[in-house]
Amino acid sequence: MAEATPKKVFKVFNDPIHGHIELHPLLVKIIDTPHFQRLRNIKQLGGGYYVFPGASHNRFEHCIGVAHLAGKLVKHLHDIQKKERELSCEQIKRLSSDLASEQQTPSDATDDPKEARMEGKKRPAAAEKATSKKRKMDATLFSRENLQENETKMKKLCVQIKGLCHNLAKNLTENLQGTKAKIKKLCEQTEELCRYIENNLTENLQEKKNEVKELCAQIAELCHNLENPQEKKRREKNELCVQIAGLCHDIGHGPLSHLFEIFVKEKGQNWTHEQQGIKMFQYMKNEKHVAKAMEEYEIEYVDIKFIMELICGLTFSEQRIKEFENFIKDKCNEAKYKFTSENIEKIEKLISADSERRIEEFKNLRRDKVHETEHKFTSEDIESIKKLISEKADSEHVKERIKDFDNFITDKCILVKYKLTSKDIDFIKKLISEKADSEQRIKEFTNLRNKYKETENEFTSEDIESIEKLIGEKADSEQRIEEFTKLRNKYKETENEFTSEDIESIEKLIGEKADSKQRIEKFTNLIKDKVHETEHKFTSEDIESIKKLISEKADSEPKSFLYEIVNNAKNGIDVDKMDYFSRDCHHLGMTSNFSHERYRVFARVCTNDKGEQHICMRDKEALNMYELFHVRNILHHNAYQHRVVKAVELMILDALKAADKVLKISDKVEDPKDYLTLTDDVLKEIQHSKVQDPGISEAQLIIKRISKRSLYRFIGGKTFQDVDKLGSENDIKVKLETWLKELELKDVHLGADDFRVTLVKFNYGMRNKNPVDSLLFYTKEDPNTPINLSRKEVSYLLPEIFAETKIMVFYTKENDNDVTLAKDNIKEFWEELDQQIRSAS
């Protein structure tokens, strides 16, 4: 008990939004790292602080608030599930007792086996008289109306029991093992019996009814014992993982928050703060005190992976599906999809998935067994193992490969046809084999093993690392980790020697056929009949088959609703938004009418027909959910995308670009250690730099202008609905240059380089879609069934358009005359854009 006490000591934080909140000791360990502390120097609203003096809050406090809300929501949802399950079991038990105690019909009485055996036999006169009297009483008691009423009541009880059993079994989709599997089986048996009773009300059903009662009693008992220590521990660990994800979800943000992401992307890098957050989290978890705390609270590799998925909002399988959908987005011609061999390779890479596995688990094995001074393998053996490792490059960066591939096929596109040559096919096959080939490695490892069959095989740290890399090259396989753990436990208190049997075990782990190769074989079978010399042609059905192959491997146990708490990629309703809405409004002096507390009270988990669990909201709260996105839209209009904020951010972007040539700011995203130094202080670093360089001087001048409030001048802005018809931002810049050239004919001379055009997109979080359409609701009458609500069921006063884009034009110089000229003639620029939209329509 003394060892468990520290786990219960939570630290209290006084937050201006949520009041006094308690955080788990492991969260406190994460907070006390340089990786998290850097968030103190990253403003939540980036350049907004230069416009709104109250917007001084930072990512540090926001992340703590998100962790708090995530913990409250996930615990509430788990508690609701537990209470509903216990209540259902009690109701089932009570209703089954009522069913078993229902009176027998006359036909039931005459069909009694004991009475049937007495028929045809002579009975005493007294008995005959009593029987006659009983039948008269039965005839009175069970009149036609009473019979119908009795049958109706029995049928109603059966329907209620069936419904409760069905919902109970349906909501047990998570981790269906042991007790849960037994409960589900008993529920199915009970449903079957109830159906039989419903359809055979005229038979003698007492035995069936007693059986239903007995089954329901077993269900109630199992449900009562469902919250065993192991189940409770698993649930608490999931809750802790969700809180960690909430705490670390913004750990990848750069200086001035989203502004830095725009800067990096304009430098040509495909970078997001979520991806950087994953990288920083992996770097942070290796901190000594964090690693020790994670070990203490039994946060294992599978939990680390789960946390990273929560930060992204999608499982790794769903991420691959999303990449695939983006990949084929421009390749659709009605129902035909045509790919080059490089396309096929990218699909196969997505199917095989990344394989960074077992390394950390194997380190524990190595730590227990290796003595650095023992080298029973010769140098030739070590070189052989190294050769095995280097034979197959372990390619992990799927998104980078997709980007490279997209660049490769750009010049091969003719309308929607993508030609492929035999050379392309060979290139695909080579890339496919990068991860799938294991036979050669196992063959060579077997030769190495045979050398030591009759001796004891001791492995040094170099040998362990070699085997570790061999295992890491293969795709994921849960069994390998379990078998290796057993192998490790075998030697915990003994010398560090591997027998020939152990070598065979390792060989099996290395060469085990993983799901990725099986999926590649399936994909090969899918495409083998679709190759026509230089084209692969797929129908829509083929594309769905490919998606199935990509997502076939389960990345983690089913717990889909947990992915909707921190970063909800399905509809955008998550605790991240709820915290920053409340926090931003508080510091901006604005009002938010959305209540996250009310959301939490009415949120519950429902299971759909596919067995997927989702967070659902009470139907009467639909307007409150629209208010959530309305608040988001108002904040973007009045604060985040305010024209002065945009002017400041454009100036900061220009300063970062100018200084990047010398300070290499954008390159720091590659190394987590360098990224630790990137905070809002980067502007001070530029301002006080002693480097003599034109770029630094230009950046310093821009920063000085910001401090003097000599900002870029706003020339004008206009809102468009169909801005896609205008093309990209670069296309609009070309239009601006054309307009400026036309002004020269009027003796109005303005330089195109002196203007900035920016597109500001306003929406409800899902581009032009209604996010509430993706939200599931439940009713008071049927709280276990998820439903969708149409607009008419909510209100006729809802918005019909959910996206718009505002084009803003800024002047970068300080010439007042040019500003006046530009403002006087900007109307012609807007007319040209309107004309282009009308022409496109």
TAJO-V739140 format. One record per pair of residues at least 4 apart in sequence whose ideal C-beta (glycine too) atoms are under 7 Angstrom apart, sorted by the first residue. I is the first residue (numbers start at 1). GAP is how many residues later the second one is. D is the distance in whole Angstrom. If there is no record, write none. Layout:
[[I/GAP/D] [I/GAP/D]]
This chain:
[[1/4/7] [6/19/7] [7/18/7] [9/16/6] [10/12/4] [10/13/6] [10/14/6] [10/15/7] [11/12/5] [11/17/5] [12/8/6] [12/10/6] [13/8/5] [13/10/6] [13/51/6] [14/6/6] [15/4/6] [15/6/6] [15/46/7] [15/49/7] [15/50/6] [16/570/7] [17/48/6] [17/565/5] [17/566/5] [17/569/6] [18/47/6] [18/50/6] [21/47/4] [23/4/4] [23/5/6] [23/44/7] [24/216/6] [24/219/6] [25/4/7] [26/4/7] [26/214/7] [26/267/5] [26/268/7] [26/271/5] [27/4/6] [27/40/6] [27/216/6] [27/217/7] [27/220/5] [28/4/6] [29/260/6] [29/261/5] [29/264/4] [30/6/6] [30/214/7] [30/217/6] [30/218/7] [30/260/6] [31/5/5] [33/4/7] [33/251/6] [33/254/5] [33/257/6] [34/4/6] [34/642/6] [35/216/6] [35/245/6] [35/248/7] [35/249/4] [35/641/6] [36/215/6] [38/4/7] [38/638/6] [38/641/5] [39/19/6] [39/20/4] [39/21/4] [39/24/6] [39/211/7] [39/212/7] [40/18/6] [40/20/4] [41/638/4] [41/639/5] [41/640/6] [42/16/6] [42/17/5] [42/211/6] [42/213/6] [42/215/6] [42/637/6] [42/638/6] [43/6/5] [43/15/6] [43/213/6] [43/214/7] [43/637/6] [44/13/5] [44/14/6] [44/15/6] [44/18/6] [44/213/6] [44/536/7] [44/540/7] [45/4/6] [45/10/5] [45/212/7] [45/539/7] [45/595/7] [46/210/4] [46/211/4] [46/212/6] [46/213/4] [46/603/7] [47/209/6] [47/212/6] [47/598/6] [47/601/4] [47/602/4] [47/605/6] [48/4/5] [48/7/5] [48/591/6] [48/592/7] [48/597/5] [49/6/5] [49/7/6] [50/598/5] [50/656/6] [51/591/6] [51/593/5] [51/594/5] [51/597/6] [52/536/6] [52/587/7] [54/533/5] [54/534/6] [54/535/6] [55/532/5] [55/533/6] [56/531/7] [57/4/6] [57/5/7] [57/526/6] [57/530/5] [59/4/6] [59/191/5] [59/194/6] [59/198/7] [60/4/7] [61/4/6] [62/4/6] [62/188/7] [62/517/6] [62/518/6] [62/521/6] [63/4/6] [63/184/5] [63/186/7] [63/187/5] [64/4/7] [64/183/7] [65/4/6] [65/514/4] [65/518/6] [66/4/6] [66/180/4] [66/183/6] [66/500/7] [66/509/6] [66/510/5] [66/513/5] [67/4/6] [67/176/5] [67/179/4] [67/180/4] [68/4/7] [69/4/6] [69/506/4] [69/509/6] [69/510/6] [69/527/7] [70/4/6] [70/172/5] [70/173/5] [70/176/3] [70/495/5] [70/496/5] [70/505/5] [71/4/6] [71/168/7] [71/172/4] [72/4/6] [72/528/6] [73/4/6] [73/492/6] [73/502/6] [73/527/5] [73/530/7] [74/4/6] [74/165/5] [74/168/5] [74/488/7] [74/491/6] [75/4/6] [75/164/6] [76/4/6] [76/524/6] [76/527/7] [77/4/7] [77/484/7] [77/526/7] [77/527/7] [77/528/5] [77/538/7] [78/4/6] [78/157/6] [78/161/7] [79/4/6] [80/4/6] [80/524/5] [81/4/6] [81/90/7] [81/524/6] [82/4/6] [82/145/7] [83/4/6] [84/4/6] [85/4/7] [85/83/7] [85/138/6] [86/4/7] [86/137/6] [87/4/6] [88/4/6] [88/76/5] [88/79/7] [88/80/5] [89/4/6] [89/130/6] [89/131/4] [89/134/4] [90/4/6] [90/130/7] [91/4/6] [91/73/6] [92/4/6] [92/69/6] [92/72/5] [92/73/6] [92/124/5] [92/127/6] [92/128/7] [93/4/7] [93/123/5] [93/124/6] [93/127/4] [94/4/7] [95/4/6] [95/62/5] [95/65/5] [95/66/5] [96/4/6] [96/65/6] [96/116/5] [96/117/4] [96/120/4] [97/4/6] [97/116/6] [98/59/6] [99/55/7] [99/58/4] [99/59/7] [99/62/7] [99/110/5] [99/113/6] [100/109/4] [100/110/6] [100/112/7] [100/113/4] [102/48/7] [102/51/7] [102/52/5] [103/47/7] [104/4/4] [104/5/6] [104/102/7] [105/37/6] [105/42/6] [105/45/7] [106/4/6] [106/32/5] [106/36/5] [107/4/6] [107/95/5] [108/96/5] [109/29/6] [110/5/7] [111/93/5] [112/4/7] [112/92/7] [113/4/7] [114/4/7] [118/5/7] [123/4/5] [123/5/5] [124/4/7] [125/4/6] [126/4/6] [127/4/6] [128/4/6] [129/4/6] [130/4/6] [131/4/6] [132/4/7] [133/4/7] [134/4/6] [135/4/6] [136/4/7] [137/4/6] [138/4/6] [141/5/7] [142/4/5] [142/5/5] [144/4/7] [145/4/6] [146/4/6] [147/4/6] [148/4/6] [149/4/6] [150/4/6] [151/4/6] [151/50/5] [152/4/6] [153/4/6] [154/4/6] [154/43/7] [154/47/6] [155/4/6] [155/43/5] [156/4/6] [157/4/6] [158/4/6] [158/36/4] [158/39/5] [158/40/5] [159/4/6] [160/4/6] [161/4/6] [161/29/6] [161/33/5] [161/51/7] [162/4/6] [162/29/5] [162/32/5] [163/4/6] [164/4/6] [165/4/6] [165/22/4] [165/25/5] [165/26/5] [166/4/6] [166/25/6] [167/4/6] [167/617/5] [168/4/7] [168/15/7] [168/19/6] [169/15/4] [169/18/4] [169/19/7] [170/437/5] [171/436/5] [171/613/7] [172/4/6] [172/8/5] [172/11/6] [172/12/5] [173/385/6] [173/434/6] [173/438/5] [173/440/6] [174/383/7] [174/384/5] [174/385/6] [174/439/7] [175/5/7] [175/59/7] [175/382/5] [176/4/5] [176/5/5] [176/8/7] [177/4/6] [179/4/6] [179/43/6] [179/46/7] [179/47/6] [180/4/6] [181/4/6] [182/4/6] [182/40/6] [183/4/6] [183/36/6] [183/39/5] [183/40/6] [184/4/7] [185/4/7] [186/4/6] [186/29/5] [186/32/6] [186/33/5] [187/4/6] [187/32/6] [188/4/7] [189/4/7] [189/26/6] [190/4/6] [190/22/6] [190/25/5] [190/26/6] [191/4/6] [192/4/7] [193/4/6] [193/15/6] [193/18/6] [193/19/5] [194/4/6] [194/18/6] [195/4/6] [196/4/6] [196/12/6] [197/8/5] [197/11/6] [197/12/7] [200/5/7] [205/4/5] [206/4/6] [207/4/6] [208/4/7] [209/4/7] [210/4/6] [211/4/6] [212/4/6] [213/4/6] [214/4/7] [215/4/6] [216/4/6] [217/4/6] [218/4/6] [219/4/6] [220/4/6] [221/4/7] [222/4/6] [226/5/6] [227/4/6] [227/5/6] [228/4/7] [229/4/6] [230/4/6] [231/4/6] [232/4/6] [233/4/6] [234/4/7] [235/4/7] [236/4/6] [237/4/6] [237/66/7] [238/4/7] [238/321/6] [238/324/6] [239/4/7] [240/4/6] [240/57/7] [241/4/6] [241/62/6] [241/65/5] [241/66/5] [241/69/7] [242/4/6] [242/68/6] [242/320/6] [242/323/6] [242/324/7] [243/4/6] [244/4/6] [244/63/5] [245/4/6] [245/62/5] [245/65/4] [245/66/5] [245/321/5] [246/320/5] [246/329/6] [248/29/7] [248/33/5] [248/63/6] [249/28/7] [249/62/5] [249/317/5] [249/318/6] [249/327/6] [250/27/7] [251/26/5] [251/29/5] [251/30/6] [252/21/4] [252/22/6] [252/23/7] [252/24/3] [252/25/3] [252/27/7] [252/28/5] [253/4/5] [253/20/5] [254/6/3] [254/7/7] [254/19/7] [254/424/6] [255/5/5] [255/423/6] [255/424/6] [255/425/5] [255/427/5] [256/4/6] [256/396/6] [256/424/6] [258/4/7] [259/4/7] [259/390/5] [259/393/6] [259/394/7] [260/4/6] [261/4/6] [261/10/7] [261/11/7] [261/12/6] [262/4/6] [262/391/7] [263/4/7] [263/390/6] [263/393/5] [264/5/5] [264/7/5] [264/402/5] [264/405/6] [265/4/7] [265/6/6] [267/399/5] [269/397/7] [270/129/7] [270/133/5] [271/4/7] [271/5/7] [271/398/6] [273/4/6] [274/4/7] [274/37/6] [274/38/6] [275/4/7] [276/4/6] [276/393/6] [277/4/6] [277/34/6] [278/4/7] [278/30/5] [278/33/6] [279/4/6] [279/393/6] [280/4/6] [280/392/6] [280/395/7] [281/4/6] [281/27/7] [281/30/7] [283/389/4] [284/6/6] [285/5/6] [285/6/6] [285/9/6] [285/19/7] [286/5/6] [287/4/6] [288/4/6] [289/4/6] [290/4/6] [291/4/6] [292/4/6] [293/4/6] [294/5/4] [299/4/5] [299/5/7] [301/4/6] [301/59/6] [301/60/6] [302/4/6] [302/254/7] [303/4/6] [304/4/7] [305/4/6] [305/251/7] [306/4/6] [306/250/5] [307/4/7] [308/4/7] [309/5/7] [309/6/5] [309/7/6] [309/246/7] [309/247/7] [309/254/7] [310/252/7] [310/253/6] [310/256/5] [310/257/7] [311/256/6] [312/7/6] [312/255/7] [313/250/6] [313/254/3] [313/255/6] [313/256/4] [314/4/4] [314/5/5] [314/8/7] [314/249/7] [314/255/5] [315/240/4] [315/241/6] [315/248/7] [316/4/7] [316/37/7] [316/239/5] [317/4/7] [317/233/7] [317/234/4] [317/236/7] [317/238/5] [318/4/6] [319/4/6] [320/4/6] [320/30/5] [320/33/6] [320/230/5] [321/4/6] [321/226/6] [321/229/6] [321/230/5] [322/4/6] [323/4/6] [323/27/6] [323/75/7] [323/76/7] [323/79/6] [324/4/6] [324/23/7] [324/26/5] [324/222/7] [324/223/7] [324/226/6] [325/4/7] [327/19/6] [327/75/6] [328/4/7] [328/9/6] [328/215/7] [331/6/5] [331/7/7] [331/8/7] [331/85/6] [331/87/7] [332/5/6] [333/83/4] [335/204/5] [335/205/5] [336/201/6] [336/203/7] [337/201/4] [337/206/6] [338/78/7] [338/79/5] [338/80/5] [338/197/6] [338/198/7] [338/199/5] [339/4/3] [339/5/6] [339/79/6] [339/197/5] [339/199/7] [340/69/6] [340/72/6] [340/78/4] [340/79/6] [340/80/4] [340/84/5] [341/4/6] [341/79/4] [341/83/3] [341/84/4] [341/86/6] [341/87/4] [342/4/7] [342/63/5] [342/66/6] [342/67/6] [342/82/6] [342/85/7] [342/86/7] [343/4/7] [343/66/7] [343/75/6] [344/4/6] [344/84/5] [344/183/7] [344/192/6] [345/4/6] [345/82/7] [345/83/4] [345/86/4] [345/87/6] [346/4/7] [346/55/7] [346/56/6] [346/59/5] [347/4/6] [347/176/7] [347/199/6] [348/4/6] [348/84/5] [348/172/6] [348/175/6] [349/49/6] [349/52/6] [349/82/7] [350/48/7] [350/200/5] [351/165/7] [351/168/5] [351/169/6] [351/172/6] [351/198/5] [351/199/5] [352/83/5] [352/84/6] [352/123/6] [352/164/4] [352/167/7] [352/168/6] [353/122/6] [353/163/6] [353/200/7] [354/42/5] [354/44/6] [355/39/7] [355/80/6] [355/117/7] [355/118/6] [355/119/6] [355/120/4] [355/121/6] [356/40/6] [356/116/6] [357/115/6] [357/119/5] [358/4/5] [358/113/5] [358/114/6] [358/122/6] [358/123/6] [358/126/7] [359/4/7] [359/109/6] [359/113/5] [361/120/5] [361/123/6] [362/4/6] [362/102/7] [362/106/4] [362/109/6] [362/122/7] [363/4/6] [364/4/7] [364/124/6] [365/4/6] [365/119/6] [365/123/4] [366/4/5] [366/95/6] [366/98/4] [368/120/6] [368/123/7] [368/124/6] [369/122/6] [369/127/4] [370/89/7] [370/90/6] [370/91/4] [370/94/6] [370/126/6] [371/125/6] [372/89/6] [374/84/6] [374/86/6] [375/85/5] [376/82/4] [377/4/4] [377/5/6] [377/83/6] [377/86/6] [379/4/6] [380/4/6] [381/4/7] [381/67/6] [382/4/6] [382/80/6] [383/4/6] [384/4/7] [384/64/6] [385/4/7] [385/78/7] [385/81/4] [386/4/6] [386/80/7] [387/4/7] [388/53/5] [388/56/6] [388/57/7] [388/82/6] [389/77/6] [389/80/5] [389/81/7] [392/42/6] [392/45/6] [392/81/6] [393/41/6] [394/78/6] [394/79/5] [395/6/7] [395/39/6] [397/4/6] [398/4/6] [399/4/6] [400/4/6] [401/4/6] [402/4/6] [403/4/7] [404/4/6] [405/4/6] [406/4/7] [409/4/6] [409/9/6] [412/6/6] [412/7/6] [413/5/6] [419/115/5] [419/116/7] [420/4/4] [420/5/7] [420/114/5] [420/115/7] [420/116/7] [421/113/6] [422/4/7] [423/4/6] [424/4/7] [425/4/6] [426/4/6] [427/4/7] [428/4/6] [429/4/6] [432/4/6] [432/88/6] [433/4/5] [435/38/7] [435/40/7] [435/81/6] [436/80/7] [436/81/5] [436/84/5] [438/4/6] [438/36/6] [438/72/7] [438/73/5] [439/4/6] [440/4/6] [441/4/6] [441/29/6] [441/69/6] [442/4/6] [442/65/6] [442/68/6] [442/69/4] [443/4/7] [444/4/7] [445/4/6] [445/62/6] [445/65/6] [446/4/6] [446/61/6] [449/54/5] [449/58/6] [452/5/5] [452/48/7] [453/47/5] [456/41/5] [456/43/6] [457/41/4] [457/42/7] [457/43/7] [457/46/6] [458/38/7] [458/39/5] [458/40/7] [459/4/4] [459/5/6] [459/39/5] [461/4/6] [462/4/6] [463/4/6] [464/4/6] [465/4/6] [466/4/7] [467/4/6] [467/39/6] [468/4/6] [469/4/7] [470/40/5] [471/9/7] [471/38/6] [471/39/6] [474/36/7] [474/40/5] [475/39/4] [475/40/6] [475/41/3] [476/38/7] [477/35/6] [477/37/5] [478/4/7] [479/4/6] [480/4/6] [480/29/5] [480/32/6] [481/4/6] [482/4/7] [483/4/6] [483/22/7] [483/26/6] [484/4/6] [484/25/6] [485/4/6] [486/4/7] [487/15/6] [487/18/6] [491/5/6] [498/4/4] [498/5/6] [500/4/7] [501/4/7] [502/4/6] [503/4/6] [504/4/6] [505/4/7] [506/4/6] [507/4/6] [508/4/6] [513/4/6] [513/5/7] [515/4/6] [515/38/5] [516/4/6] [517/4/6] [518/4/7] [519/4/6] [519/30/5] [519/33/6] [520/4/6] [521/4/7] [522/4/6] [522/27/6] [523/4/6] [523/23/7] [523/26/6] [524/4/6] [526/16/7] [526/19/6] [527/4/6] [527/9/6] [530/6/6] [530/7/6] [530/8/7] [531/5/6] [532/5/7] [538/4/4] [538/5/6] [540/4/7] [541/4/7] [542/4/6] [543/4/7] [544/4/7] [545/4/7] [546/4/6] [547/4/6] [548/4/6] [560/52/5] [560/53/5] [560/54/7] [561/44/5] [561/52/4] [561/53/6] [561/54/5] [564/4/4] [564/6/6] [564/10/7] [564/50/7] [564/51/5] [565/9/6] [565/10/6] [566/8/6] [566/9/6] [566/10/6] [567/7/6] [567/9/6] [568/4/6] [568/5/5] [568/6/4] [570/204/6] [571/200/5] [571/203/4] [571/204/5] [572/5/7] [572/193/4] [572/194/6] [572/199/5] [573/52/7] [573/55/7] [573/202/6] [575/4/6] [576/4/7] [577/4/6] [577/55/7] [578/4/7] [578/18/4] [578/21/7] [579/4/6] [580/4/5] [581/4/6] [581/11/5] [581/13/6] [581/50/5] [581/51/7] [581/54/7] [582/4/6] [582/10/6] [582/14/7] [583/4/7] [584/4/6] [584/51/6] [585/5/4] [585/6/6] [585/7/4] [588/51/5] [592/39/5] [593/34/5] [593/38/7] [594/30/7] [594/33/5] [594/34/5] [594/37/5] [595/4/7] [596/4/6] [597/4/7] [598/4/7] [598/26/6] [599/4/6] [602/15/6] [602/16/4] [602/19/5] [603/12/5] [603/14/6] [604/12/6] [604/174/7] [604/179/7] [605/8/5] [605/10/6] [606/8/6] [606/10/4] [606/170/7] [606/172/6] [606/178/6] [606/179/7] [606/180/4] [607/4/6] [607/5/7] [607/6/5] [608/4/5] [608/6/7] [608/178/5] [614/162/5] [614/172/6] [616/160/4] [616/161/6] [616/162/5] [616/170/5] [617/4/5] [617/8/6] [617/158/6] [617/160/5] [618/159/7] [618/160/6] [619/158/5] [619/159/7] [619/160/5] [619/170/6] [621/4/6] [622/4/7] [622/150/7] [622/155/7] [622/167/6] [622/172/4] [623/4/6] [623/171/6] [623/172/6] [625/147/5] [625/150/6] [626/4/6] [626/146/6] [626/172/6] [627/4/6] [628/4/7] [629/4/6] [629/135/4] [629/136/6] [629/142/6] [630/4/6] [631/4/6] [632/4/7] [632/132/7] [632/133/6] [633/4/6] [633/129/6] [633/131/6] [634/4/6] [635/4/5] [635/5/6] [636/4/5] [636/5/5] [636/126/6] [637/4/7] [637/125/6] [638/4/7] [640/5/7] [641/4/7] [641/5/6] [641/119/5] [642/4/7] [643/4/7] [643/71/5] [643/74/7] [643/165/6] [644/4/7] [644/67/7] [645/4/6] [646/4/6] [646/112/6] [646/114/7] [646/162/6] [647/4/7] [647/64/5] [647/65/4] [647/67/6] [647/163/6] [648/4/6] [648/58/6] [648/63/6] [649/4/6] [650/4/7] [650/62/6] [650/106/5] [650/108/7] [650/160/6] [651/4/6] [651/51/5] [651/54/7] [651/55/6] [651/60/7] [651/61/6] [652/4/6] [653/4/6] [654/4/6] [654/48/6] [655/4/6] [655/31/6] [655/44/4] [655/47/4] [655/48/5] [656/4/6] [656/9/6] [658/37/4] [658/40/4] [658/41/4] [659/4/5] [659/6/7] [659/27/5] [659/36/6] [659/37/6] [659/40/4] [660/4/7] [660/5/5] [660/6/5] [661/34/5] [662/29/6] [662/31/5] [662/33/6] [662/34/6] [665/17/6] [668/6/4] [668/7/5] [668/10/5] [669/6/6] [671/4/7] [672/4/7] [678/4/6] [681/4/6] [682/4/7] [683/4/6] [683/20/6] [684/4/6] [685/4/6] [686/10/7] [686/13/5] [686/14/6] [686/17/6] [687/13/6] [687/16/5] [689/7/5] [691/5/5] [693/4/7] [694/4/6] [695/4/6] [696/4/6] [697/4/6] [698/4/7] [699/4/6] [700/4/6] [701/4/7] [702/4/7] [703/4/7] [704/4/6] [705/5/4] [706/5/7] [710/104/6] [712/44/7] [712/98/4] [712/99/6] [712/100/5] [713/97/6] [713/98/4] [713/106/5] [714/94/7] [714/96/6] [715/94/4] [715/95/6] [715/96/5] [715/107/5] [715/108/6] [715/111/6] [716/93/6] [716/107/7] [716/110/4] [717/89/5] [717/90/6] [717/91/4] [718/89/6] [718/112/5] [719/85/5] [719/87/5] [720/84/7] [720/85/5] [720/87/7] [720/117/7] [721/80/6] [721/83/6] [722/115/6] [723/36/7] [723/82/4] [725/111/7] [725/112/5] [725/115/4] [726/5/6] [726/6/6] [726/107/6] [726/110/6] [726/111/7] [727/4/3] [727/5/7] [729/4/7] [729/28/7] [729/30/5] [730/4/7] [731/4/7] [732/4/7] [732/25/5] [732/75/6] [733/4/7] [733/24/5] [734/4/7] [735/4/6] [735/97/6] [735/98/7] [736/4/6] [736/16/7] [736/19/6] [736/21/5] [736/93/7] [737/4/7] [737/15/4] [738/4/7] [739/4/7] [739/89/6] [739/90/5] [739/93/6] [740/10/5] [740/12/5] [743/5/4] [743/7/6] [743/82/6] [744/4/7] [744/5/6] [748/73/5] [748/77/6] [750/4/7] [750/68/6] [750/71/6] [750/72/6] [754/57/6] [754/58/5] [754/59/5] [755/54/6] [755/55/7] [755/56/6] [756/54/4] [756/56/6] [757/50/7] [757/52/6] [758/50/5] [759/46/6] [759/48/6] [760/45/7] [760/46/5] [760/48/6] [761/44/5] [762/41/7] [762/42/5] [762/44/7] [763/4/6] [763/5/7] [763/39/6] [763/40/4] [764/6/7] [764/7/5] [764/38/5] [765/6/5] [766/5/5] [767/36/6] [768/34/6] [768/35/4] [769/4/7] [769/33/6] [770/32/5] [771/4/7] [773/15/7] [776/10/4] [776/11/7] [776/12/7] [777/10/5] [777/12/5] [778/4/7] [778/5/5] [778/7/7] [778/8/6] [778/9/7] [779/8/7] [789/4/5] [789/5/6] [791/7/6] [792/4/7] [794/4/6] [809/17/7] [811/7/6] [811/8/5] [811/11/6] [813/5/6] [815/4/7] [816/4/6] [817/4/6] [818/4/6] [819/4/6] [820/4/6] [821/4/6] [822/4/6] [826/4/7] [827/4/6] [828/4/7] [829/4/7] [830/4/6] [831/4/6] [832/4/7] [833/4/7] [834/4/6] [835/4/6] [836/4/6] [837/4/6]]
